[in-house]
């Protein structure tokens, strides 16, 4: 009997230890706070080690206790990582600072002390897990007015176009069977595209999110475009498939889809699973319904796809146009401007990989994308 009691006690203790370890491992650790800012836009990113449960609220100014307006995010079941910086000065015209602290034993609170904001959005992205807080101010230049002036030949303000070479640094992207890396192709195409656009749009500003082989997080790429008040955002990528025969060019805009191929491509570019990619879709759909950018993005995608495929097919008869598709690409989430992602060939197709090593082929890709952008800026209909 005593032996049985000892065994039961031992099992109970073991279960308690395992349960305690399980609860400890379920804690969301807040690893740090990053931000990018400009006069009219700030993005704050809270880095986490697992999926969070969170709430947020905007508080009005409270003169009685000397508090400015604040936006706070409460992360449930969370703890601060050791050594985390608890106060991050920002002081950019919109925000004074970000503060992070252990609000109670199982809640971490992130507070943004506000100078002046017009709107904000809070959402969660996967792999790595992070909460993104986008804050926008008043007085932002009107994109419609800018495009209208451009189309009328009145360049009151030069257009700003951001080109995003996919992947880079520690992230090679897709790799061809002979070792060609997506990150190298996208950088070459993007530099050629910048040159083409500078030649044709002399008063405009063309910005690359990276101009060398460095790693840039997806949320930073979007922040760069928003912070420079871009009029157009184009992310350049190279496709990949388990099928060696898969080939062609295709252009994406941010949208919902049930297309398995589009879901696969988005999951690969997001470095997530398809289920993780679709999990934030509900938020994105609601945002797209409020934003006027989706229809403009679709028009931009249509013109770029038509121009790119047409140019390549006139010189390489076997190139296939795979059309335009909506999908959930993180790099396009919460872009303030018409934005698209172009998959310029399949690096896993032996013939495409060979062509992607050829400067003449890359130049035609850049010219085709530039043709579509110019057609869009000039107000051409699809």
Secondary structure, DSSP 4 states (H G I P E B T S, - for coil): -HHHHHHHHHHHHHHHHHHHHHHHHTPEEEEEEEEEE-SSEEEEEEEESS--EEEEEEE--BGGGTB--EEEEEEETEEEPTT--SEEE--SSSEEEEEEEEEETTEEEEEEEES--SEEEEEEETTTTEEEEEEE-S-PPPHHHHHHHHHTT--SS--EEEEEE--BTTB---B-TT--BHHHHHHHHHHHHHHHHHHH-TTSEEEES-SSS----HHHHHHHHHHTT-SEEEEEEEE--SSTT---EEEEEE-----HHHHHHHHHHHTS-HHHHHHTHHHHHHHHHH-SHHHHHHHHHHHHHHHHHHHHHHHSTT--EEEEEEE--GGGTT-SSEEEEEEEEETTSHHHHHHHT-HHHHHHHHHHHHHHHHHHHTT---
